[in-house]
């Protein structure tokens, strides 16, 4: 079965986002940012998009992602494009179990390669998004925590 529609029902909408970043390539001094995160199930109900904009005191962080159900692989697939990705975009893989969304990607930033994992714990009108860098030994290093509060629903949410 296609979990994309179930995911869209849980996450589609506009969210106020508060981002606490640890020092990293994206935000060298770390810090707290505020912004919005918008999730939309696009026409045809085959693609779920995310638009994230977080403003930090000395930096704007912008990310666009698109997810779809890959029926051949029986998995969520996608692409993420962000201001900190050297090539502009990178491929995503994902998993949704009905409560938690996990997205994984590999990308280049400032000439260095990274693997990352994001987990979204979605509970009604709130979510907690944890962003990890995956080290070469497989260990995870938390680089950001984003708390979202739903401002409004959008297509496919209800």
C-alpha positions, -999 to 999 in steps of 0.1 A, spaced: 0 0 0 10 36 -6 18 53 28 22 88 11 -16 95 15 -15 86 52 16 108 57 -1 137 39 -32 134 61 -9 138 92 15 165 80 -1 186 52 -5 222 63 14 253 74 35 250 105 53 276 126 88 263 131 113 270 159 148 256 151 175 250 177 208 243 158 240 229 172 271 244 156 274 228 121 285 236 85 250 250 78 250 272 110 286 275 122 278 293 154 246 273 161 216 293 172 179 296 173 159 303 142 122 309 135 102 304 104 76 282 86 74 247 72 47 240 46 37 205 35 13 201 5 0 170 -13 2 182 -49 -25 177 -76 -28 140 -86 -19 130 -50 14 115 -62 39 141 -47 41 156 -12 62 187 -11 79 205 19 90 241 18 110 252 48 122 287 55 141 294 88 156 328 96 186 330 119 202 362 131 228 360 103 215 334 79 184 324 60 180 286 56 158 275 28 149 239 18 125 224 -7 117 187 -7 95 164 -28 85 129 -17 67 102 -37 58 65 -34 82 44 -55 59 14 -62 88 -7 -77 109 -3 -46 79 -2 -22 94 28 -4 92 66 -2 117 83 -25 124 120 -30 147 149 -35 158 177 -12 171 210 -24 187 235 0 209 265 2 236 245 20 238 217 -6 267 223 -30 250 206 -59 217 223 -52 197 190 -46 202 155 -33 182 122 -34 161 112 -4 149 79 9 121 77 34 100 55 57 66 63 73 51 40 100 20 60 108 36 82 135 72 87 126 87 99 93 124 91 87 142 107 58 178 99 48 201 117 23 237 121 13 250 155 2 280 178 -3 282 210 17 313 233 16 331 206 -3 326 179 23 304 148 21 276 142 47 250 116 54 220 128 73 188 114 89 157 134 99 130 120 121 96 137 124 75 126 154 40 139 145 14 142 172 -18 160 161 -10 197 156 26 194 168 58 177 155 94 174 166 119 171 138 154 159 148 182 162 123 213 140 127 246 137 108 256 101 104 293 96 112 314 71 92 312 46 121 274 48 119 269 69 150 244 98 150 252 134 159 222 157 166 227 190 147 192 205 149 158 201 166 128 218 150 95 221 169 65 227 147 30 239 156 3 237 130 -11 270 119 -35 256 93 -44 225 74 -39 222 36 -49 198 8 -55 162 20 -51 170 56 -88 168 65 
